[in-house]
Amino acid sequence: MREYEYVGSPDFIPKGDFPPRLKVEEAEALLLWMQDHRSDMDIEECIPATYVVDVDGQFWIADRGSEHVACARVGRVLAAGEAFLSGMDETPYIHRITNQSTGYCPEPESWQAVERALAGTGLEFPSGFDPAFEFRICPSCQTLAIVKDGYYTCLMCGADLPLEWNIEG
């Protein structure tokens, strides 16, 4: 399983204390975290959170305003993105989850790490990323690009993007 190194802006690396985070191991602790973040509920009636799966296979969440690199404590990850939590008045579950992290740029295949990390929690979660993002570095202008609708074209310079993941820290 690939480990992803932080490739984002150094400006997003915390200079002082790290923001709080929660290791998701069971429903009760997640429910308490969700209740503390009730004011963050979105139009889908979900509470969005930043998440990472660390190299030990642990699933961590933090406030959506937190950077993935802070949630990961500047370490390598197996997966990163956003989780949309629901079920505050019943049993909490993950309604939707993505691999959207321009700091780590994880591949869609990182889903395997998410699935393993959540398997023992007793939480319900989707069967894959929704949506799944593909990240590439443009070989012509070196811009970080997101592949959209299967078009491997850099929106900045028009160059073809590689078909294979090419982001190294």
Contacts in CASP RR format, 6 or more apart in sequence:
PFRMAT RR
TARGET T0000
AUTHOR 0000-0000-0000
METHOD contacts of the structure
MODEL  1
MREYEYVGSPDFIPKGDFPPRLKVEEAEALLLWMQDHRSDMDIEECIPAT
YVVDVDGQFWIADRGSEHVACARVGRVLAAGEAFLSGMDETPYIHRITNQ
STGYCPEPESWQAVERALAGTGLEFPSGFDPAFEFRICPSCQTLAIVKDG
YYTCLMCGADLPLEWNIEG
1 78 0 8 1.000
1 110 0 8 1.000
1 112 0 8 1.000
1 113 0 8 1.000
2 78 0 8 1.000
2 107 0 8 1.000
2 109 0 8 1.000
2 110 0 8 1.000
3 55 0 8 1.000
3 76 0 8 1.000
3 77 0 8 1.000
3 78 0 8 1.000
4 76 0 8 1.000
4 77 0 8 1.000
4 78 0 8 1.000
4 79 0 8 1.000
4 80 0 8 1.000
4 104 0 8 1.000
4 105 0 8 1.000
4 106 0 8 1.000
4 110 0 8 1.000
5 75 0 8 1.000
5 76 0 8 1.000
5 104 0 8 1.000
5 168 0 8 1.000
5 169 0 8 1.000
6 13 0 8 1.000
6 68 0 8 1.000
6 69 0 8 1.000
6 72 0 8 1.000
6 74 0 8 1.000
6 75 0 8 1.000
6 76 0 8 1.000
6 103 0 8 1.000
6 104 0 8 1.000
6 169 0 8 1.000
7 103 0 8 1.000
7 104 0 8 1.000
7 105 0 8 1.000
7 144 0 8 1.000
7 167 0 8 1.000
7 168 0 8 1.000
7 169 0 8 1.000
8 69 0 8 1.000
8 102 0 8 1.000
8 103 0 8 1.000
8 104 0 8 1.000
9 103 0 8 1.000
12 67 0 8 1.000
12 69 0 8 1.000
12 70 0 8 1.000
12 103 0 8 1.000
13 67 0 8 1.000
13 69 0 8 1.000
13 70 0 8 1.000
13 74 0 8 1.000
14 67 0 8 1.000
14 69 0 8 1.000
14 70 0 8 1.000
14 74 0 8 1.000
18 70 0 8 1.000
18 73 0 8 1.000
19 62 0 8 1.000
19 63 0 8 1.000
19 66 0 8 1.000
19 70 0 8 1.000
19 71 0 8 1.000
20 62 0 8 1.000
20 63 0 8 1.000
21 60 0 8 1.000
21 61 0 8 1.000
21 62 0 8 1.000
21 66 0 8 1.000
21 71 0 8 1.000
22 29 0 8 1.000
22 30 0 8 1.000
22 33 0 8 1.000
22 60 0 8 1.000
22 61 0 8 1.000
22 62 0 8 1.000
23 58 0 8 1.000
23 59 0 8 1.000
23 60 0 8 1.000
24 30 0 8 1.000
24 51 0 8 1.000
24 59 0 8 1.000
24 60 0 8 1.000
24 61 0 8 1.000
24 117 0 8 1.000
24 118 0 8 1.000
24 121 0 8 1.000
24 123 0 8 1.000
25 121 0 8 1.000
26 121 0 8 1.000
26 122 0 8 1.000
26 123 0 8 1.000
27 91 0 8 1.000
27 92 0 8 1.000
27 121 0 8 1.000
27 122 0 8 1.000
27 123 0 8 1.000
30 61 0 8 1.000
30 85 0 8 1.000
30 92 0 8 1.000
30 121 0 8 1.000
30 123 0 8 1.000
31 88 0 8 1.000
31 92 0 8 1.000
33 61 0 8 1.000
34 47 0 8 1.000
34 85 0 8 1.000
34 87 0 8 1.000
34 88 0 8 1.000
34 92 0 8 1.000
35 88 0 8 1.000
37 47 0 8 1.000
37 49 0 8 1.000
37 63 0 8 1.000
38 47 0 8 1.000
38 88 0 8 1.000
40 47 0 8 1.000
40 48 0 8 1.000
40 63 0 8 1.000
40 64 0 8 1.000
41 47 0 8 1.000
42 48 0 8 1.000
42 84 0 8 1.000
44 84 0 8 1.000
44 86 0 8 1.000
44 95 0 8 1.000
44 96 0 8 1.000
45 86 0 8 1.000
46 84 0 8 1.000
46 85 0 8 1.000
46 86 0 8 1.000
46 95 0 8 1.000
46 96 0 8 1.000
47 84 0 8 1.000
47 85 0 8 1.000
47 86 0 8 1.000
47 88 0 8 1.000
48 64 0 8 1.000
48 82 0 8 1.000
48 83 0 8 1.000
48 84 0 8 1.000
48 85 0 8 1.000
49 61 0 8 1.000
49 62 0 8 1.000
49 63 0 8 1.000
49 64 0 8 1.000
49 82 0 8 1.000
49 83 0 8 1.000
49 84 0 8 1.000
49 85 0 8 1.000
50 61 0 8 1.000
50 62 0 8 1.000
50 63 0 8 1.000
50 64 0 8 1.000
50 65 0 8 1.000
50 66 0 8 1.000
50 67 0 8 1.000
50 68 0 8 1.000
50 71 0 8 1.000
50 80 0 8 1.000
50 81 0 8 1.000
50 82 0 8 1.000
51 59 0 8 1.000
51 60 0 8 1.000
51 61 0 8 1.000
51 62 0 8 1.000
51 71 0 8 1.000
51 79 0 8 1.000
51 80 0 8 1.000
51 81 0 8 1.000
51 82 0 8 1.000
51 83 0 8 1.000
51 97 0 8 1.000
52 59 0 8 1.000
52 60 0 8 1.000
52 68 0 8 1.000
52 71 0 8 1.000
52 72 0 8 1.000
52 77 0 8 1.000
52 79 0 8 1.000
52 80 0 8 1.000
52 81 0 8 1.000
52 101 0 8 1.000
52 104 0 8 1.000
53 59 0 8 1.000
53 60 0 8 1.000
53 77 0 8 1.000
53 78 0 8 1.000
53 79 0 8 1.000
53 80 0 8 1.000
53 110 0 8 1.000
53 113 0 8 1.000
53 114 0 8 1.000
53 117 0 8 1.000
54 60 0 8 1.000
54 72 0 8 1.000
54 75 0 8 1.000
54 76 0 8 1.000
54 77 0 8 1.000
54 78 0 8 1.000
55 75 0 8 1.000
55 76 0 8 1.000
55 77 0 8 1.000
55 78 0 8 1.000
57 78 0 8 1.000
57 113 0 8 1.000
57 116 0 8 1.000
57 117 0 8 1.000
58 117 0 8 1.000
59 114 0 8 1.000
59 117 0 8 1.000
59 118 0 8 1.000
59 121 0 8 1.000
60 71 0 8 1.000
60 72 0 8 1.000
61 71 0 8 1.000
61 83 0 8 1.000
61 85 0 8 1.000
62 70 0 8 1.000
62 71 0 8 1.000
64 82 0 8 1.000
67 103 0 8 1.000
68 77 0 8 1.000
68 80 0 8 1.000
68 81 0 8 1.000
68 101 0 8 1.000
68 103 0 8 1.000
68 104 0 8 1.000
69 75 0 8 1.000
69 103 0 8 1.000
69 104 0 8 1.000
71 80 0 8 1.000
72 80 0 8 1.000
72 104 0 8 1.000
77 104 0 8 1.000
77 106 0 8 1.000
78 106 0 8 1.000
78 110 0 8 1.000
78 113 0 8 1.000
78 117 0 8 1.000
79 99 0 8 1.000
79 106 0 8 1.000
79 110 0 8 1.000
79 111 0 8 1.000
79 113 0 8 1.000
79 114 0 8 1.000
79 117 0 8 1.000
80 99 0 8 1.000
80 101 0 8 1.000
80 103 0 8 1.000
80 104 0 8 1.000
80 106 0 8 1.000
80 110 0 8 1.000
81 97 0 8 1.000
81 98 0 8 1.000
81 99 0 8 1.000
81 100 0 8 1.000
81 101 0 8 1.000
81 104 0 8 1.000
81 106 0 8 1.000
82 97 0 8 1.000
82 98 0 8 1.000
82 100 0 8 1.000
83 94 0 8 1.000
83 96 0 8 1.000
83 97 0 8 1.000
84 94 0 8 1.000
84 95 0 8 1.000
84 96 0 8 1.000
84 97 0 8 1.000
85 92 0 8 1.000
85 93 0 8 1.000
85 94 0 8 1.000
85 95 0 8 1.000
86 92 0 8 1.000
86 93 0 8 1.000
86 94 0 8 1.000
86 95 0 8 1.000
87 93 0 8 1.000
91 124 0 8 1.000
92 123 0 8 1.000
93 123 0 8 1.000
93 124 0 8 1.000
93 125 0 8 1.000
94 118 0 8 1.000
94 123 0 8 1.000
94 124 0 8 1.000
94 125 0 8 1.000
94 126 0 8 1.000
95 126 0 8 1.000
96 126 0 8 1.000
96 130 0 8 1.000
97 114 0 8 1.000
97 125 0 8 1.000
97 126 0 8 1.000
97 128 0 8 1.000
97 129 0 8 1.000
97 130 0 8 1.000
98 129 0 8 1.000
98 130 0 8 1.000
98 131 0 8 1.000
98 132 0 8 1.000
98 133 0 8 1.000
99 106 0 8 1.000
99 107 0 8 1.000
99 108 0 8 1.000
99 110 0 8 1.000
99 111 0 8 1.000
99 129 0 8 1.000
99 132 0 8 1.000
99 133 0 8 1.000
100 131 0 8 1.000
100 133 0 8 1.000
102 135 0 8 1.000
102 144 0 8 1.000
105 135 0 8 1.000
105 144 0 8 1.000
105 165 0 8 1.000
105 167 0 8 1.000
106 135 0 8 1.000
107 134 0 8 1.000
107 135 0 8 1.000
107 165 0 8 1.000
108 129 0 8 1.000
108 132 0 8 1.000
108 133 0 8 1.000
108 134 0 8 1.000
111 128 0 8 1.000
111 129 0 8 1.000
111 132 0 8 1.000
114 125 0 8 1.000
114 128 0 8 1.000
114 129 0 8 1.000
115 125 0 8 1.000
115 128 0 8 1.000
118 125 0 8 1.000
133 146 0 8 1.000
133 147 0 8 1.000
134 146 0 8 1.000
134 147 0 8 1.000
134 150 0 8 1.000
134 165 0 8 1.000
135 144 0 8 1.000
135 145 0 8 1.000
135 146 0 8 1.000
135 147 0 8 1.000
135 165 0 8 1.000
135 167 0 8 1.000
136 144 0 8 1.000
136 145 0 8 1.000
136 147 0 8 1.000
136 152 0 8 1.000
136 161 0 8 1.000
136 162 0 8 1.000
136 165 0 8 1.000
136 166 0 8 1.000
136 167 0 8 1.000
137 143 0 8 1.000
137 144 0 8 1.000
137 145 0 8 1.000
137 166 0 8 1.000
137 167 0 8 1.000
138 144 0 8 1.000
138 145 0 8 1.000
138 154 0 8 1.000
138 156 0 8 1.000
138 157 0 8 1.000
138 159 0 8 1.000
138 161 0 8 1.000
139 159 0 8 1.000
139 161 0 8 1.000
139 162 0 8 1.000
139 166 0 8 1.000
140 154 0 8 1.000
140 157 0 8 1.000
140 158 0 8 1.000
140 159 0 8 1.000
141 154 0 8 1.000
141 156 0 8 1.000
141 157 0 8 1.000
141 159 0 8 1.000
143 154 0 8 1.000
143 156 0 8 1.000
143 157 0 8 1.000
144 167 0 8 1.000
145 154 0 8 1.000
145 155 0 8 1.000
145 156 0 8 1.000
145 161 0 8 1.000
147 161 0 8 1.000
152 160 0 8 1.000
152 161 0 8 1.000
152 162 0 8 1.000
152 163 0 8 1.000
153 159 0 8 1.000
153 160 0 8 1.000
153 161 0 8 1.000
154 160 0 8 1.000
154 161 0 8 1.000
END
